[in-house]
Amino acid sequence: MTSHSRFGKASVYEAANSLEHMGHSDINNLMLRYQISEDIVPRGVSPSIRHKTNFFIEYAFKHPEHVTIDGRNLWNAIVEDVVYSAFEIAHVPPKLLHALDRDGYTIAEKRRDGAYSLERPQILINRKLPDSADLPKIDDEVHILLNELGLTTAKGHLDQAVDNHGRANWAAANGQLRTFMEELFDAIAKRIDPGKAKSLPTSENRRDLLATHGFLLEPLGEWGSQGKNFVNGLFKRLHGSGSHPGLSDEDDATFRLHICLITARVFLKRARTFTAST
């Protein structure tokens, strides 16, 4: 039994939201299995299924550590039960597929004999990345650090990127991600050297200022080498012509989101304890 969900909030929402297509008796049975009391989700035919679903989602978000009758974390149970109950991938809600992809999971179909096939499949949830790349946990940590450091503008851009990704608006998500990363480094520069940072004309100048103060580490290839460094390479990958990303697809947009979350966590943790060199 684990108290931590392996899925992010968006995946839980999309999975739970699909429960509105169930009947009252099925919802009642599910609430018993999840150990959700009648005070939280009424058992009768009133209120409507839609309202019952909303009550359930609200409770789940407020109690992410809740444990079901079979010992599972509630968030895990919601996502797993919706996915595993689907007869084939086409029956998994598309928005849930997008959210799971963002969390670092892919859906596969498997027959009982072990061969992959669309014939009588068993649905599997497979991790696309190593356990060390726990993207829902990283996303939570990035938001905690953004709030702790008061970086509300950067947080707003990240939230818009995640929202657009969940809606399959790939180009809009990509644009917000680049703006998020740019604002993140700008804000850190203004924390470290507010007077100088505000006087500089471009974001790249402010990133150079971060290197001058020892925040971006040239020995690790984060800056320097006449522009051939990790940070400049990241911005070129996000889009070399500015925040407008052009056309994109799900795989590309998801890659950008993942690399931005992992990178942001590294530099936010460093910013929290950084003391500028003189």
VOBA-1610 file (N, C-alpha, C; in pm, whole numbers, padded with zeros to 5 digits, always signed):
BEGIN
Met+00085-00120+00000Met+00000+00000+00000Met+00088+00124+00000Thr+00054+00221-00080Thr+00128+00346-00086Thr+00035+00462-00064Ser+00084+00566+00002Ser+00001+00684+00029Ser+00017+00787-00081His+00106+00759-00178His+00133+00857-00282His+00077+00808-00415Ser+00002+00893-00483Ser-00052+00854-00612Ser+00055+00863-00721Arg+00051+00767-00811Arg+00144+00772-00923Arg+00088+00854-01039Phe-00034+00905-01024Phe-00098+00983-01129Phe-00119+01127-01082Gly-00117+01219-01177Gly-00138+01359-01146Gly-00286+01395-01135Lys-00311+01518-01092Lys-00447+01563-01066Lys-00533+01562-01191Ala-00475+01599-01305Ala-00553+01602-01429Ala-00599+01462-01469Ser-00514+01362-01450Ser-00552+01224-01482Ser-00665+01177-01391Val-00656+01212-01263Val-00761+01175-01168Val-00894+01241-01207Tyr-00886+01369-01242Tyr-01008+01442-01279Tyr-01074+01379-01402Glu-00995+01355-01507Glu-01052+01301-01630Glu-01109+01162-01609Ala-01043+01081-01526Ala-01094+00947-01497Ala-01224+00955-01418Ala-01223+01034-01311Ala-01343+01046-01227Ala-01459+01109-01303Asn-01427+01202-01391Asn-01531+01271-01467Asn-01607+01176-01557Ser-01540+01068-01600Ser-01606+00973-01689Ser-01708+00886-01616Leu-01709+00891-01483Leu-01802+00808-01406Leu-01946+00854-01422Glu-01968+00974-01474Glu-02105+01024-01489Glu-02187+00940-01586His-02120+00855-01665His-02192+00769-01759His-02240+00640-01693Met-02210+00621-01565Met-02256+00503-01492Met-02397+00525-01441Gly-02463+00417-01401Gly-02594+00426-01339Gly-02582+00447-01189His-02694+00478-01123His-02693+00505-00979His-02642+00384-00899Ser-02688+00263-00934Ser-02646+00145-00857Ser-02497+00120-00873Asp-02444+00142-00993Asp-02300+00123-01015Asp-02218+00226-00937Ile-02266+00350-00936Ile-02198+00455-00860Ile-02199+00421-00711Asn-02316+00374-00662Asn-02328+00339-00520Asn-02230+00227-00483Asn-02221+00126-00569Asn-02129+00015-00544Asn-01984+00061-00544Leu-01952+00152-00636Leu-01816+00203-00645Leu-01780+00283-00520Met-01875+00363-00470Met-01849+00442-00350Met-01826+00352-00228Leu-01897+00240-00222Leu-01874+00145-00113Leu-01733+00087-00121Arg-01691+00052-00242Arg-01557-00005-00260Arg-01449+00099-00228Tyr-01478+00223-00257Tyr-01381+00330-00230Tyr-01391+00382-00086Gln-01486+00331-00010Gln-01508+00374+00130Gln-01542+00523+00139Ile-01631+00565+00049Ile-01682+00703+00048Ile-01819+00700+00114Ser-01834+00771+00222Ser-01958+00764+00300Ser-02075+00829+00227Glu-02196+00793+00271Glu-02318+00848+00211Glu-02332+00997+00239Asp-02268+01046+00344Asp-02270+01190+00371Asp-02196+01269+00263Ile-02101+01204+00197Ile-02022+01271+00092Ile-02088+01253-00043Val-02121+01130-00079Val-02190+01101-00206Val-02318+01024-00173Pro-02434+01089-00178Pro-02561+01024-00142Pro-02588+00900-00226Arg-02657+00802-00167Arg-02681+00674-00233Arg-02810+00668-00315Gly-02902+00761-00296Gly-03030+00755-00366Gly-03021+00798-00512Val-03137+00810-00576Val-03141+00852-00716Val-03136+01004-00728Ser-03135+01071-00617Ser-03120+01216-00615Ser-03008+01248-00515Pro-02912+01333-00549Pro-02905+01415-00669Pro-02867+01335-00794Ser-02849+01407-00904Ser-02818+01343-01032Ser-02680+01279-01029Ile-02653+01193-01127Ile-02522+01130-01141Ile-02414+01237-01157Arg-02446+01341-01233Arg-02348+01449-01254Arg-02310+01514-01122His-02408+01540-01036His-02380+01599-00906His-02304+01502-00816Lys-02339+01375-00820Lys-02266+01276-00741Lys-02119+01270-00784Thr-02098+01275-00915Thr-01961+01274-00967Thr-01883+01395-00919Asn-01947+01511-00922Asn-01882+01633-00874Asn-01847+01625-00726Phe-01940+01572-00644Phe-01913+01555-00501Phe-01792+01464-00481Phe-01789+01357-00559Phe-01680+01260-00547Phe-01545+01323-00586Ile-01543+01396-00697Ile-01418+01460-00742Ile-01369+01560-00638Glu-01461+01638-00585Glu-01424+01737-00484Glu-01363+01669-00361Tyr-01425+01559-00318Tyr-01371+01486-00203Tyr-01232+01430-00235Ala-01218+01368-00353Ala-01090+01307-00391Ala-00978+01410-00391Phe-01005+01530-00442Phe-00902+01633-00447Phe-00864+01682-00307Lys-00960+01683-00217Lys-00933+01729-00080Lys-00866+01620+00005His-00878+01494-00038His-00826+01383+00042His-00743+01288-00046Pro-00629+01335-00099Pro-00548+01252-00188Pro-00487+01130-00120Glu-00484+01128+00015Glu-00426+01015+00087Glu-00530+00910+00126His-00655+00930+00085His-00762+00836+00118His-00729+00697+00063Val-00761+00593+00140Val-00732+00455+00101Val-00863+00380+00080Thr-00871+00302-00028Thr-00992+00228-00062Thr-01000+00097+00018Ile-01110+00025+00002Ile-01132-00096+00079Ile-01029-00205+00048Asp-00970-00200-00073Asp-00867-00299-00108Asp-00726-00246-00088Gly-00714-00136-00012Gly-00583-00087+00029Gly-00511+00000-00071Arg-00581+00045-00176Arg-00515+00129-00276Arg-00532+00277-00243Asn-00436+00357-00286Asn-00453+00501-00282Asn-00571+00538-00371Leu-00658+00626-00324Leu-00781+00659-00397Leu-00754+00708-00537Trp-00655+00799-00552Trp-00625+00853-00685Trp-00584+00741-00780Asn-00498+00651-00731Asn-00457+00538-00815Asn-00577+00453-00855Ala-00663+00427-00758Ala-00779+00340-00782Ala-00871+00399-00889Ile-00896+00529-00882Ile-00986+00593-00978Ile-00934+00575-01120Val-00808+00608-01141Val-00750+00600-01276Val-00743+00455-01323Glu-00692+00367-01237Glu-00676+00227-01276Glu-00810+00163-01310Asp-00913+00189-01230Asp-01041+00124-01252Asp-01105+00170-01383Val-01092+00298-01415Val-01149+00348-01541Val-01074+00289-01661Val-00942+00287-01652Val-00863+00235-01764Val-00884+00084-01780Tyr-00875+00010-01669Tyr-00884-00136-01677Tyr-01023-00186-01714Ser-01124-00103-01693Ser-01260-00144-01728Ser-01289-00125-01877Ala-01201-00054-01948Ala-01220-00032-02092Ala-01190-00161-02168Phe-01270-00190-02269Phe-01248-00312-02347Phe-01128-00297-02439Glu-01104-00177-02486Glu-00989-00150-02572Glu-00950-00003-02557Ile-00835+00031-02609Ile-00783+00166-02591Ile-00881+00271-02643Ala-00952+00239-02750Ala-01046+00336-02808Ala-01155+00375-02710His-01177+00293-02605His-01282+00322-02506His-01230+00404-02388Val-01100+00427-02381Val-01044+00513-02277Val-01066+00657-02320Pro-01126+00743-02234Pro-01152+00882-02273Pro-01026+00951-02326Pro-01034+01017-02441Pro-00916+01081-02501Pro-00845+01178-02407Lys-00922+01255-02330Lys-00859+01351-02239Lys-00782+01279-02128Leu-00830+01162-02088Leu-00757+01082-01990Leu-00626+01030-02050Leu-00630+00989-02176Leu-00508+00944-02244Leu-00404+01055-02249His-00448+01178-02280His-00357+01292-02284His-00297+01317-02146Ala-00382+01312-02044Ala-00334+01339-01908Ala-00235+01232-01862Leu-00263+01106-01894Leu-00171+00998-01858Leu-00038+01012-01931Asp-00044+01053-02056Asp+00079+01074-02132Asp+00163+01182-02067Arg+00097+01287-02019Arg+00169+01395-01951Arg+00231+01346-01820Asp+00166+01249-01755Asp+00221+01193-01632Asp+00334+01094-01658Gly+00358+01062-01785Gly+00466+00970-01818Gly+00421+00826-01833Tyr+00292+00805-01868Tyr+00240+00670-01885Tyr+00182+00652-02025Thr+00190+00531-02074Thr+00129+00495-02201Thr+00036+00377-02179Ile-00063+00362-02266Ile-00160+00254-02256Ile-00129+00150-02364Ala-00129+00023-02326Ala-00107-00086-02420Ala-00216-00189-02404Glu-00234-00271-02506Glu-00332-00378-02503Glu-00260-00511-02511Lys-00299-00607-02428Lys-00227-00734-02420Lys-00326-00850-02408Arg-00306-00952-02488Arg-00388-01072-02477Arg-00340-01159-02361Arg-00421-01253-02321Arg-00384-01339-02210Arg-00258-01422-02238Asp-00234-01455-02367Asp-00116-01536-02398Asp+00011-01453-02404Gly-00001-01322-02380Gly+00117-01235-02374Gly+00145-01162-02503Ala+00078-01199-02611Ala+00102-01131-02739Ala+00020-01003-02746Tyr+00078-00900-02801Tyr+00007-00774-02815Tyr-00087-00782-02935Ser-00211-00747-02914Ser-00311-00761-03018Ser-00434-00680-02980Leu-00518-00649-03079Leu-00645-00582-03052Leu-00755-00685-03025Glu-00724-00814-03031Glu-00824-00919-03009Glu-00831-00955-02860Arg-00948-00938-02802Arg-00970-00968-02660Arg-00856-00915-02572Pro-00832-00783-02574Pro-00715-00731-02504Pro-00738-00709-02355Gln-00627-00710-02285Gln-00623-00663-02147Gln-00552-00529-02150Ile-00608-00426-02086Ile-00549-00292-02090Ile-00440-00284-01984Leu-00326-00231-02021Leu-00213-00213-01930Leu-00174-00067-01925Ile-00131-00022-01807Ile-00077+00113-01791Ile+00073+00098-01770Asn+00151+00143-01866Asn+00296+00126-01860Asn+00366+00260-01838Arg+00466+00259-01752Arg+00545+00379-01730Arg+00641+00398-01847Lys+00640+00520-01906Lys+00726+00549-02020Lys+00868+00584-01975Leu+00881+00629-01851Leu+01009+00676-01801Leu+01048+00598-01676Pro+01175+00601-01635Pro+01217+00533-01512Pro+01142+00585-01390Asp+01139+00505-01283Asp+01070+00546-01161Asp+01125+00676-01104Ser+01254+00704-01129Ser+01314+00827-01077Ser+01253+00950-01141Ala+01194+00935-01261Ala+01129+01047-01328Ala+00980+01044-01296Asp+00946+01066-01172Asp+00807+01064-01124Asp+00745+01199-01157Leu+00684+01209-01275Leu+00640+01340-01325Leu+00528+01404-01243Pro+00427+01329-01197Pro+00329+01394-01110Pro+00392+01454-00984Lys+00488+01381-00924Lys+00557+01432-00806Lys+00641+01554-00840Ile+00709+01549-00956Ile+00790+01664-00999Ile+00701+01785-01023Asp+00587+01764-01088Asp+00493+01874-01113Asp+00449+01937-00981Asp+00413+01854-00883Asp+00373+01906-00752Asp+00486+01986-00688Glu+00608+01932-00695Glu+00722+01999-00633Glu+00751+02133-00699Val+00741+02137-00833Val+00764+02263-00904Val+00662+02368-00860His+00537+02329-00846His+00434+02425-00802His+00459+02471-00658Ile+00501+02380-00573Ile+00532+02419-00435Ile+00646+02520-00433Leu+00751+02495-00511Leu+00865+02586-00515Leu+00829+02720-00576Leu+00747+02720-00680Leu+00703+02846-00741Leu+00625+02929-00639Asn+00537+02864-00563Asn+00462+02936-00460Asn+00554+02986-00349Glu+00648+02900-00307Glu+00739+02936-00200Glu+00824+03058-00236Leu+00866+03065-00361Leu+00951+03176-00407Leu+00870+03294-00458Gly+00738+03282-00458Gly+00653+03393-00500Gly+00655+03420-00649Leu+00682+03319-00729Leu+00694+03338-00875Leu+00557+03313-00940Thr+00465+03405-00913Thr+00326+03385-00956Thr+00309+03395-01108Thr+00386+03484-01172Thr+00373+03497-01317Thr+00421+03371-01387Ala+00536+03319-01344Ala+00586+03195-01401Ala+00487+03081-01378Lys+00431+03073-01258Lys+00334+02968-01226Lys+00212+02979-01318Gly+00168+03101-01345Gly+00053+03121-01434Gly+00079+03068-01573His+00200+03093-01626His+00233+03041-01759His+00239+02889-01759Leu+00294+02829-01654Leu+00300+02684-01646Leu+00160+02624-01638Asp+00074+02684-01557Asp-00063+02633-01545Asp-00136+02640-01679Gln-00114+02749-01755Gln-00177+02760-01886Gln-00122+02656-01982Ala+00009+02627-01971Ala+00069+02525-02057Ala+00008+02388-02028Val-00005+02355-01900Val-00063+02226-01861Val-00208+02217-01905Asp-00283+02326-01887Asp-00424+02328-01927Asp-00439+02308-02077Asn-00357+02379-02156Asn-00365+02365-02301Asn-00321+02226-02346His-00221+02170-02278His-00178+02034-02313His-00292+01935-02288Gly-00361+01952-02177Gly-00474+01864-02147Gly-00587+01876-02246Arg-00598+01991-02312Arg-00702+02013-02413Arg-00654+01979-02554Ala-00532+01927-02563Ala-00470+01892-02692Ala-00443+02014-02778Asn-00427+02129-02715Asn-00387+02251-02786Asn-00235+02261-02784Trp-00172+02180-02869Trp-00027+02163-02861Trp+00050+02292-02883Ala+00012+02368-02985Ala+00086+02491-03015Ala+00076+02590-02900Ala-00043+02604-02843Ala-00061+02697-02731Ala+00018+02650-02609Ala+00019+02519-02584Ala+00096+02465-02472Ala+00244+02494-02490Asn+00295+02473-02610Asn+00437+02497-02636Asn+00475+02642-02615Gly+00388+02733-02662Gly+00416+02875-02645Gly+00423+02915-02499Gln+00331+02863-02419Gln+00330+02894-02276Gln+00451+02834-02204Leu+00497+02718-02250Leu+00614+02656-02187Leu+00740+02740-02207Arg+00759+02790-02328Arg+00878+02871-02351Arg+00870+03001-02270Thr+00750+03060-02266Thr+00733+03181-02187Thr+00754+03153-02039Phe+00709+03036-01993Phe+00730+02996-01855Phe+00879+02990-01822Met+00957+02922-01906Met+01099+02909-01879Met+01170+03044-01885Glu+01131+03127-01977Glu+01191+03260-01988Glu+01161+03343-01863Glu+01036+03340-01820Glu+00996+03415-01700Glu+01064+03357-01576Leu+01082+03226-01573Leu+01147+03163-01458Leu+01289+03216-01439Phe+01369+03216-01545Phe+01507+03264-01533Phe+01509+03415-01508Asp+01417+03490-01570Asp+01409+03635-01545Asp+01382+03662-01397Ala+01287+03589-01342Ala+01248+03611-01203Ala+01361+03574-01107Ile+01432+03467-01138Ile+01545+03428-01053Ile+01654+03534-01059Ala+01680+03588-01177Ala+01781+03695-01191Ala+01741+03817-01109Lys+01613+03849-01108Lys+01566+03966-01032Lys+01573+03942-00882Arg+01565+03817-00840Arg+01583+03785-00698Arg+01730+03801-00657Ile+01820+03759-00745Ile+01962+03757-00711Ile+02026+03895-00721Asp+01991+03969-00827Asp+02049+04102-00848Asp+01942+04192-00907Pro+01847+04239-00824Pro+01731+04311-00875Pro+01764+04436-00956Gly+01856+04516-00906Gly+01889+04640-00975Gly+01946+04616-01113Lys+02044+04530-01123Lys+02108+04501-01250Lys+02013+04430-01345Ala+01939+04333-01295Ala+01850+04255-01380Ala+01745+04342-01447Lys+01690+04436-01372Lys+01585+04523-01428Lys+01640+04617-01534Ser+01769+04645-01531Ser+01827+04738-01628Ser+01867+04669-01758Leu+01869+04538-01760Leu+01913+04465-01879Leu+01799+04453-01981Pro+01831+04466-02110Pro+01724+04473-02212Pro+01662+04340-02252Thr+01732+04228-02237Thr+01680+04100-02287Thr+01689+03990-02181Ser+01611+03887-02203Ser+01614+03771-02114Ser+01749+03700-02122Glu+01809+03696-02240Glu+01939+03632-02252Glu+02045+03708-02173Asn+02033+03843-02171Asn+02125+03922-02088Asn+02109+03884-01941Arg+01985+03861-01898Arg+01962+03827-01758Arg+02014+03686-01727Arg+02005+03596-01824Arg+02064+03463-01802Arg+02216+03472-01794Asp+02274+03560-01871Asp+02418+03582-01862Asp+02455+03639-01725Leu+02367+03723-01672Leu+02388+03777-01538Leu+02387+03664-01434Leu+02298+03567-01452Leu+02294+03453-01361Leu+02425+03375-01363Ala+02485+03364-01481Ala+02614+03296-01490Ala+02723+03378-01422Thr+02717+03510-01436Thr+02815+03598-01373Thr+02814+03583-01221His+02695+03564-01166His+02681+03547-01021His+02702+03403-00976Gly+02729+03313-01070Gly+02755+03174-01034Gly+02632+03087-01020Phe+02516+03137-01063Phe+02394+03056-01054Phe+02391+02953-01166Leu+02416+02995-01289Leu+02431+02902-01400Leu+02578+02860-01405Leu+02603+02732-01404Leu+02737+02680-01384Leu+02802+02644-01518Glu+02901+02723-01554Glu+02972+02697-01680Glu+03046+02564-01679Pro+03109+02520-01568Pro+03178+02390-01569Pro+03085+02272-01600Leu+02956+02288-01573Leu+02859+02183-01603Leu+02796+02201-01741Gly+02840+02302-01815Gly+02787+02326-01948Gly+02651+02393-01949Glu+02611+02451-01833Glu+02481+02519-01829Glu+02485+02653-01902Trp+02601+02713-01911Trp+02618+02843-01976Trp+02758+02850-02036Gly+02782+02951-02120Gly+02914+02970-02178Gly+02932+02897-02308Ser+03057+02868-02344Ser+03094+02797-02467Ser+03036+02863-02592Gln+03036+02998-02591Gln+02990+03076-02706Gln+02850+03033-02751Gly+02763+03018-02654Gly+02623+02986-02682Gly+02593+02839-02694Lys+02695+02754-02697Lys+02673+02610-02710Lys+02667+02547-02572Asn+02554+02569-02505Asn+02537+02523-02368Asn+02396+02471-02348Phe+02372+02413-02231Phe+02244+02349-02205Phe+02127+02448-02209Val+02141+02562-02142Val+02027+02655-02133Val+01993+02712-02269Asn+02092+02755-02345Asn+02064+02806-02479Asn+02006+02696-02568Gly+02060+02575-02554Gly+02007+02463-02633Gly+01862+02434-02599Leu+01828+02445-02471Leu+01689+02424-02429Leu+01596+02524-02495Phe+01635+02651-02495Phe+01549+02753-02555Phe+01539+02736-02707Lys+01645+02693-02770Lys+01638+02666-02913Lys+01543+02549-02941Arg+01546+02449-02854Arg+01456+02335-02872Arg+01311+02374-02847Leu+01290+02462-02748Leu+01153+02505-02721Leu+01099+02591-02834His+01184+02672-02892His+01162+02741-03018His+01256+02858-03032Gly+01335+02854-03135Gly+01440+02954-03153Gly+01392+03090-03193Ser+01265+03102-03236Ser+01217+03232-03285Ser+01128+03304-03184Gly+01130+03259-03059Gly+01046+03323-02958Gly+00943+03226-02904Ser+00842+03281-02838Ser+00745+03194-02770Ser+00645+03130-02865His+00628+03185-02988His+00537+03121-03082His+00599+02990-03130Pro+00533+02876-03106Pro+00598+02748-03131Pro+00575+02688-03268Gly+00484+02745-03346Gly+00452+02682-03472Gly+00369+02556-03451Leu+00362+02473-03552Leu+00283+02351-03544Leu+00355+02246-03460Ser+00277+02157-03400Ser+00335+02056-03314Ser+00240+01938-03308Asp+00284+01829-03241Asp+00196+01715-03219Asp+00208+01673-03073Glu+00134+01569-03036Glu+00127+01530-02896Glu+00262+01487-02840Asp+00336+01405-02916Asp+00465+01357-02867Asp+00562+01472-02844Asp+00567+01565-02938Asp+00659+01679-02925Asp+00618+01769-02809Ala+00488+01797-02797Ala+00440+01884-02690Ala+00464+01820-02553Thr+00446+01689-02545Thr+00467+01619-02418Thr+00615+01618-02381Phe+00701+01597-02480Phe+00845+01604-02455Phe+00884+01740-02399Arg+00832+01846-02457Arg+00863+01982-02410Arg+00817+02002-02266Leu+00695+01953-02237Leu+00643+01968-02101Leu+00730+01893-02001His+00768+01771-02033His+00848+01691-01942His+00984+01755-01916Ile+01053+01798-02022Ile+01187+01854-02003Ile+01182+01986-01928Cys+01074+02063-01949Cys+01061+02190-01876Cys+01036+02166-01727Leu+00954+02068-01694Leu+00927+02038-01552Leu+01054+01992-01481Ile+01127+01900-01544Ile+01248+01847-01482Ile+01354+01956-01467Thr+01369+02040-01571Thr+01467+02149-01566Thr+01428+02253-01463Ala+01300+02289-01460Ala+01254+02392-01366Ala+01278+02348-01222Arg+01255+02220-01193Arg+01276+02173-01056Arg+01422+02192-01013Val+01516+02159-01102Val+01658+02173-01069Val+01691+02317-01032Phe+01649+02412-01115Phe+01689+02551-01093Phe+01607+02618-00982Leu+01483+02574-00961Leu+01405+02628-00850Leu+01465+02584-00716Lys+01506+02458-00707Lys+01568+02410-00583Lys+01699+02485-00557Arg+01772+02513-00663Arg+01897+02588-00647Arg+01867+02732-00605Ala+01765+02793-00662Ala+01731+02932-00630Ala+01689+02948-00485Arg+01627+02844-00429Arg+01578+02852-00292Arg+01692+02871-00192Thr+01807+02816-00221Thr+01918+02820-00123Thr+02039+02898-00176Phe+02026+02959-00295Phe+02143+03020-00359Phe+02187+03149-00291Thr+02317+03162-00277Thr+02379+03287-00232Thr+02472+03332-00344Ala+02449+03452-00395Ala+02525+03501-00511Ala+02673+03519-00475Ser+02759+03485-00573Ser+02902+03511-00556Ser+02930+03657-00581Thr+03036+03708-00524Thr+03068+03850-00536Thr+03167+03870-00649
//
